[in-house]
Amino acid sequence: MKLQRILTLAALTCAAFVATLPAQEATKALPSQAEMWQMIQAQQQQIETLTALVQLNKQQAQSAQTIATNAKATASSTQAGLKATQQQVEATTLAFEEIGDSSFGAPGWWENTSVGGYGELHANFPENGVNDIDFHRFVLFFNHDFNDWITLYTELELEHSLAADGEEGEIELEQAFIRMDWTQQFSTDAGVFLMPVGILNETHEPNTFYGVERNTVEKYIIPSTWWEGGIKGTYRMDNGLAFDGAITSGLDVEEGYIRGGRQKVSKAVNEEAALTGRVKYTGIAGLEVAASILYQDDLDQSSGAGNVDADYSGLLSTAHIDYSNGNFRLRALYARWDLDGEVAADAEEQTGYYIEPSYRWELSDHYGDLGIYTRYSDLEYYKDASAKENEILEVGVNYWPTDNVVFKADYQNFVDADDAFNLGVGYQF
């Protein structure tokens, strides 16, 4: 059948070709049987070639369609997977953000947490006593901003290097309070904080004051370092005035010895609270003037033992000035306790003051600063059931190779005690 169709097609092709010739050329142009066979073979070859091309194009079209379909399916699957992955990433990120805002150890907590501290090593050489060396204080600060107006402040201290049974050392939590800045002018502190009295009680890092040991007046009269548990409010005015008011746990003083009455908020007897107020002025560059009053109605916390009236009350009054002008600085402080009630007459008034001029100059940008000072102190306090009086004249030198590192040397002349030479090194970060 296939050959018959080919022959028929060839005959029709020849007939059409002859019909187009003039009559006289028709007979002359008619091909022979051999020529017709060659033409048929050539046309067959062309048909087979064209058929093969059609089949190839069809296969390619089908392959292209399959590839396009597969590509479309793959793209759809990939897009769906990508979308699911993005959703998982967003969910994970949100979870970590929530954890970071509320959990210690999760990513982000350290961004709002700061660490600091200070320490000081003392070597004391009393004239007729035993020489000793002591790493007096090692302190760490850990502070954390919960948000832009609520902050935690803490201070953990190891005194005298080793805290154990029979050892001199102690581990103390000196500060742990929440500060809330309600406005730019007003804030509150709640927890364990340093009492707002004197110069050194709130700022006592070794690189901030002269002398190896802290001054005697702010040790026995104030008594620094002194902290209590309670709440304090602070209001600061634009003109440099600031007011503090606090209600806190109080002292538990036995026989009129003020320093021995610090309870350090360690299961402290709290039968009677202490009320404290302070006014401070810093409106002039280089000048700080402040005065504080603290009152505790029952200084020995005896009301809880069934006593209707307190054995004796206590009123602490302090005032100080801290003035700097160029390289010169002057500090002066006065503090006084008035005890009223059933207490020894020698303990009723306990007072102290000191005056401290100093001069500090820069050695060079590389080698830091050198400072010299002298301090005169006079105090009367009560301890061991007797009155203690002393006058101290002290001279010394501080060397700061950098602002937060200090080396110290001083000589103390006591009227009623052995003189002493002291060396020290301290740091803050």
C-alpha positions as CSV (number, residue, x, y, z in Angstrom):
1,M,0.0,0.0,0.0
2,K,2.8,2.3,0.9
3,L,4.5,1.7,-2.5
4,Q,1.3,2.2,-4.4
5,R,0.8,5.6,-2.8
6,I,4.3,6.6,-3.7
7,L,3.9,5.5,-7.3
8,T,0.5,7.3,-7.6
9,L,2.1,10.5,-6.1
10,A,5.0,10.3,-8.5
11,A,2.6,9.8,-11.5
12,L,0.5,12.7,-10.5
13,T,3.6,14.8,-10.1
14,C,4.8,13.9,-13.6
15,A,1.4,14.5,-15.1
16,A,1.3,17.9,-13.5
17,F,4.8,18.7,-14.8
18,V,3.9,17.5,-18.3
19,A,0.7,19.6,-18.3
20,T,2.6,22.7,-17.7
21,L,4.8,22.1,-20.8
22,P,3.8,23.2,-24.3
23,A,2.2,20.4,-26.4
24,Q,5.3,20.0,-28.6
25,E,7.5,19.6,-25.5
26,A,5.3,17.1,-23.7
27,T,6.5,14.0,-25.4
28,K,10.1,15.3,-25.4
29,A,10.1,16.0,-21.5
30,L,8.5,12.8,-20.3
31,P,11.1,11.0,-18.1
32,S,12.1,7.4,-18.6
33,Q,11.2,4.6,-16.2
34,A,14.7,4.6,-14.7
35,E,14.6,8.4,-14.1
36,M,11.1,8.1,-12.5
37,W,12.5,5.4,-10.1
38,Q,15.4,7.7,-9.1
39,M,12.9,10.5,-8.5
40,I,10.7,8.2,-6.3
41,Q,13.7,7.1,-4.3
42,A,14.8,10.7,-3.7
43,Q,11.3,11.8,-2.6
44,Q,11.1,8.7,-0.3
45,Q,14.3,9.7,1.3
46,Q,13.0,13.3,1.8
47,I,9.8,12.0,3.3
48,E,11.7,9.7,5.7
49,T,14.0,12.6,6.7
50,L,11.0,14.9,7.3
51,T,9.2,12.2,9.3
52,A,12.2,11.7,11.5
53,L,12.5,15.4,12.1
54,V,8.8,15.6,13.0
55,Q,9.2,12.7,15.5
56,L,12.3,14.3,17.0
57,N,10.6,17.7,17.3
58,K,7.6,15.9,19.0
59,Q,9.9,14.1,21.4
60,Q,11.8,17.3,22.2
61,A,8.5,19.1,22.8
62,Q,7.3,16.3,25.1
63,S,10.7,16.4,26.9
64,A,10.5,20.2,27.2
65,Q,7.0,19.9,28.6
66,T,8.1,17.2,31.1
67,I,11.0,19.4,32.2
68,A,8.8,22.4,32.5
69,T,6.3,20.5,34.5
70,N,9.0,19.0,36.7
71,A,10.6,22.5,37.1
72,K,7.3,24.0,38.0
73,A,6.7,21.3,40.6
74,T,10.2,21.6,41.9
75,A,9.9,25.4,42.2
76,S,6.5,25.1,43.9
77,S,8.0,22.5,46.4
78,T,11.0,24.7,47.0
79,Q,8.9,27.8,47.6
80,A,6.7,25.9,50.0
81,G,9.8,24.7,51.9
82,L,11.3,28.1,51.9
83,K,8.2,29.6,53.4
84,A,8.0,26.9,56.0
85,T,11.7,27.5,56.9
86,Q,11.1,31.3,57.2
87,Q,8.2,30.7,59.5
88,Q,10.3,28.4,61.7
89,V,13.2,31.0,61.8
90,E,10.7,33.7,62.8
91,A,9.2,31.6,65.5
92,T,12.6,30.6,66.8
93,T,13.8,34.2,66.8
94,L,10.7,35.4,68.7
95,A,11.2,32.6,71.3
96,F,14.8,33.5,71.9
97,E,13.9,37.2,72.2
98,E,11.3,36.3,74.8
99,I,13.7,34.1,76.7
100,G,16.5,36.8,76.4
101,D,14.2,39.3,78.1
102,S,13.3,37.0,81.0
103,S,16.0,34.3,81.6
104,F,19.6,34.3,82.8
105,G,21.9,32.6,80.3
106,A,19.8,33.2,77.2
107,P,21.2,35.3,74.4
108,G,21.0,39.0,75.1
109,W,21.1,39.1,78.9
110,W,24.7,40.4,79.0
111,E,23.9,43.3,76.8
112,N,22.2,45.0,79.8
113,T,24.6,43.7,82.5
114,S,27.8,45.3,83.7
115,V,30.5,44.0,86.0
116,G,33.0,46.0,88.1
117,G,34.8,46.0,91.3
118,Y,37.7,47.2,93.4
119,G,40.4,45.9,95.8
120,E,43.1,47.1,98.2
121,L,46.2,45.6,99.8
122,H,47.5,47.2,103.0
123,A,50.8,46.8,104.8
124,N,50.9,48.3,108.3
125,F,54.0,49.0,110.4
126,P,53.0,50.3,113.9
127,E,55.8,51.8,115.9
128,N,55.5,49.4,118.8
129,G,53.2,46.8,117.4
130,V,53.2,43.8,115.1
131,N,53.7,44.5,111.4
132,D,51.1,42.9,109.2
133,I,50.0,42.7,105.6
134,D,46.4,42.2,104.6
135,F,44.4,42.1,101.4
136,H,41.7,44.2,103.1
137,R,39.0,44.2,100.5
138,F,38.1,42.3,97.3
139,V,34.8,43.6,95.9
140,L,32.7,42.8,92.8
141,F,29.8,44.8,91.4
142,F,27.1,43.2,89.3
143,N,24.5,45.7,87.9
144,H,21.7,45.0,85.4
145,D,19.4,47.3,83.5
146,F,15.9,45.7,83.3
147,N,14.8,48.5,81.0
148,D,15.5,52.2,80.6
149,W,14.3,53.2,84.1
150,I,14.7,50.1,86.4
151,T,18.2,49.0,87.4
152,L,19.6,46.5,89.9
153,Y,22.8,47.4,91.8
154,T,24.8,44.9,93.8
155,E,28.1,44.8,95.7
156,L,29.7,41.6,97.1
157,E,32.7,41.9,99.3
158,L,35.3,39.6,100.7
159,E,37.3,41.2,103.6
160,H,40.7,40.0,104.8
161,S,41.1,37.4,102.1
162,L,39.8,34.3,103.9
163,A,36.4,33.7,105.4
164,A,36.2,30.6,107.5
165,D,35.8,29.5,111.1
166,G,38.5,31.1,113.2
167,E,39.6,33.4,110.4
168,E,39.6,37.1,110.2
169,G,37.7,37.4,106.9
170,E,34.0,38.0,106.1
171,I,31.9,37.7,103.0
172,E,29.4,40.6,103.0
173,L,26.6,41.8,100.7
174,E,27.0,45.6,101.0
175,Q,24.5,46.6,98.3
176,A,21.6,44.9,96.5
177,F,18.8,47.3,95.6
178,I,16.5,48.2,92.8
179,R,16.6,51.8,91.5
180,M,13.6,53.1,89.7
181,D,14.0,56.4,87.9
182,W,10.4,57.6,87.9
183,T,11.3,61.0,86.3
184,Q,14.6,62.7,85.4
185,Q,14.4,64.4,88.9
186,F,13.0,61.7,91.1
187,S,14.2,58.1,91.8
188,T,13.7,55.5,94.5
189,D,16.1,52.7,95.9
190,A,14.6,49.6,97.5
191,G,16.7,46.9,99.1
192,V,20.1,47.0,100.8
193,F,22.0,50.2,100.2
194,L,24.7,52.5,101.7
195,M,23.4,55.1,104.1
196,P,23.5,58.7,102.7
197,V,25.8,60.1,105.3
198,G,29.4,61.5,105.2
199,I,31.9,61.5,102.3
200,L,33.3,58.0,102.2
201,N,30.3,55.9,103.1
202,E,28.9,56.0,99.5
203,T,32.1,56.5,97.6
204,H,35.0,54.6,99.1
205,E,37.0,53.0,96.2
206,P,40.7,53.2,97.1
207,N,41.6,55.4,94.1
208,T,39.1,58.1,95.3
209,F,40.6,59.1,98.6
210,Y,44.0,59.7,100.2
211,G,45.6,57.5,102.8
212,V,46.0,53.7,103.1
213,E,43.4,53.3,105.7
214,R,40.0,55.1,105.7
215,N,40.0,58.1,108.1
216,T,39.2,57.4,111.7
217,V,36.3,59.9,112.1
218,E,34.3,58.2,109.3
219,K,35.2,54.8,110.8
220,Y,34.0,55.3,114.4
221,I,31.5,58.1,114.3
222,I,29.7,57.7,110.9
223,P,30.5,54.5,111.0
224,S,31.6,53.6,107.5
225,T,31.1,51.4,105.6
226,W,27.5,51.4,106.8
227,W,24.5,49.9,104.9
228,E,20.9,49.0,105.9
229,G,17.8,47.5,104.3
230,G,14.9,49.7,103.4
231,I,13.7,52.3,100.9
232,K,15.1,55.7,99.9
233,G,13.8,58.5,97.7
234,T,16.0,61.1,95.9
235,Y,14.9,64.3,94.3
236,R,17.3,66.3,92.2
237,M,16.8,69.9,91.2
238,D,18.2,71.7,88.1
239,N,20.1,74.2,90.3
240,G,22.3,71.5,91.9
241,L,20.3,70.8,95.0
242,A,19.4,67.2,95.9
243,F,17.3,65.8,98.7
244,D,17.4,62.2,100.1
245,G,15.0,60.6,102.5
246,A,15.1,57.0,103.8
247,I,13.4,54.6,106.2
248,T,15.6,51.6,107.0
249,S,16.6,49.0,109.5
250,G,18.5,50.4,112.4
251,L,21.6,49.9,114.6
252,D,21.7,47.6,117.5
253,V,24.1,49.4,119.8
254,E,25.3,47.9,123.0
255,E,26.8,50.1,125.7
256,G,27.1,53.1,123.4
257,Y,29.6,51.6,121.0
258,I,28.3,52.9,117.6
259,R,30.4,51.0,115.2
260,G,29.6,47.7,117.0
261,G,25.9,48.3,116.4
262,R,26.0,47.7,112.6
263,Q,23.8,44.6,111.9
264,K,24.6,44.4,108.2
265,V,21.1,43.3,107.4
266,S,21.9,39.7,108.5
267,K,18.8,38.6,110.4
268,A,18.9,42.1,111.8
269,V,16.7,42.9,114.8
270,N,14.1,45.4,113.4
271,E,12.1,46.5,116.4
272,E,12.9,50.1,115.6
273,A,13.6,51.7,112.2
274,A,16.0,54.5,111.4
275,L,14.9,57.7,109.6
276,T,17.5,59.5,107.5
277,G,17.5,62.8,105.6
278,R,20.1,64.6,103.6
279,V,20.4,67.8,101.5
280,K,23.3,68.1,99.1
281,Y,24.4,71.0,96.8
282,T,26.6,70.5,93.7
283,G,25.6,73.5,91.7
284,I,29.1,75.0,91.5
285,A,31.8,73.2,89.6
286,G,34.2,71.5,91.9
287,L,32.1,72.1,95.0
288,E,30.0,69.6,97.1
289,V,28.3,70.7,100.3
290,A,26.1,68.3,102.2
291,A,24.4,67.8,105.6
292,S,22.7,64.7,107.0
293,I,20.5,63.8,110.0
294,L,19.7,60.2,111.2
295,Y,17.4,59.5,114.1
296,Q,16.6,56.2,115.7
297,D,14.3,56.2,118.7
298,D,15.5,52.9,120.2
299,L,19.2,52.6,119.5
300,D,19.7,49.3,121.2
301,Q,16.5,47.7,119.8
302,S,15.2,46.9,123.3
303,S,11.5,47.7,122.8
304,G,10.9,44.1,121.6
305,A,12.0,42.7,124.9
306,G,8.8,44.2,126.6
307,N,10.2,47.6,127.5
308,V,7.6,50.3,126.9
309,D,10.2,53.1,126.5
310,A,13.5,52.8,124.6
311,D,16.6,52.5,126.7
312,Y,18.2,55.3,124.7
313,S,17.7,57.1,121.4
314,G,20.3,58.3,119.0
315,L,20.6,61.3,116.7
316,L,23.5,61.5,114.2
317,S,24.3,64.9,112.5
318,T,26.9,65.3,109.8
319,A,28.1,68.1,107.5
320,H,30.9,68.1,105.0
321,I,32.5,70.1,102.2
322,D,34.5,68.8,99.3
323,Y,36.1,71.5,97.2
324,S,38.4,71.3,94.2
325,N,40.1,74.1,92.3
326,G,42.6,73.1,89.7
327,N,45.2,70.9,91.4
328,F,44.2,71.8,94.9
329,R,41.5,70.0,96.9
330,L,40.1,70.5,100.4
331,R,37.9,68.1,102.3
332,A,36.4,68.8,105.7
333,L,33.8,66.8,107.7
334,Y,32.1,67.0,111.1
335,A,30.0,64.3,112.6
336,R,28.2,64.0,116.0
337,W,26.1,61.5,117.9
338,D,23.7,62.6,120.7
339,L,22.4,59.7,122.8
340,D,19.6,60.2,125.2
341,G,18.3,57.8,127.8
342,E,19.8,55.1,129.9
343,V,23.4,55.2,128.6
344,A,26.8,56.0,130.2
345,A,27.4,59.7,130.5
346,D,30.7,59.4,128.5
347,A,28.7,57.9,125.6
348,E,26.1,60.6,125.4
349,E,28.1,62.8,123.1
350,Q,30.5,61.3,120.5
351,T,32.0,63.7,118.0
352,G,34.7,63.9,115.4
353,Y,36.0,66.1,112.6
354,Y,38.9,66.3,110.1
355,I,40.4,68.7,107.7
356,E,42.3,67.4,104.7
357,P,44.0,69.7,102.1
358,S,45.8,68.0,99.2
359,Y,47.5,68.8,95.9
360,R,47.7,66.6,92.8
361,W,49.6,67.2,89.6
362,E,50.2,65.3,86.4
363,L,53.7,63.8,85.9
364,S,53.1,63.0,82.2
365,D,50.6,61.5,79.9
366,H,52.4,58.2,80.3
367,Y,53.3,58.1,84.0
368,G,50.1,59.5,85.4
369,D,49.6,61.7,88.5
370,L,51.2,62.3,91.9
371,G,49.3,63.7,94.9
372,I,50.3,64.8,98.4
373,Y,48.1,65.5,101.4
374,T,47.9,66.1,105.1
375,R,45.0,65.4,107.4
376,Y,44.2,66.5,110.9
377,S,41.6,64.5,112.8
378,D,40.1,64.9,116.3
379,L,37.5,62.5,117.7
380,E,35.9,61.3,120.9
381,Y,34.0,58.0,120.9
382,Y,32.8,55.3,123.3
383,K,34.1,51.7,123.2
384,D,34.8,48.9,125.7
385,A,32.8,50.8,128.4
386,S,35.1,53.8,128.3
387,A,35.6,57.0,126.4
388,K,38.3,57.2,123.7
389,E,39.9,60.4,122.6
390,N,42.5,60.9,119.9
391,E,44.1,63.5,117.7
392,I,45.9,62.3,114.6
393,L,48.2,64.2,112.2
394,E,48.7,62.3,109.0
395,V,50.8,63.0,105.9
396,G,51.2,60.9,102.8
397,V,51.4,60.5,99.1
398,N,49.3,58.9,96.4
399,Y,50.6,57.8,93.0
400,W,48.1,57.1,90.1
401,P,49.9,55.6,87.1
402,T,46.4,55.6,85.6
403,D,43.2,56.9,87.1
404,N,41.9,53.6,88.4
405,V,45.1,52.3,89.9
406,V,46.8,53.9,93.0
407,F,49.9,53.3,95.2
408,K,49.9,54.8,98.6
409,A,52.2,55.6,101.5
410,D,51.5,57.6,104.7
411,Y,52.7,58.3,108.2
412,Q,50.3,58.7,111.1
413,N,51.1,60.5,114.3
414,F,48.7,59.6,117.1
415,V,48.5,61.6,120.4
416,D,47.2,58.6,122.4
417,A,48.5,55.7,120.4
418,D,51.5,54.3,118.6
419,D,52.6,56.1,115.4
420,A,52.4,54.0,112.2
421,F,53.7,53.9,108.7
422,N,51.5,52.3,106.0
423,L,51.8,51.2,102.4
424,G,49.0,50.2,100.1
425,V,47.9,49.5,96.5
426,G,44.4,49.7,95.2
427,Y,42.4,49.5,92.0
428,Q,38.9,50.0,90.6
429,F,37.4,48.8,87.3
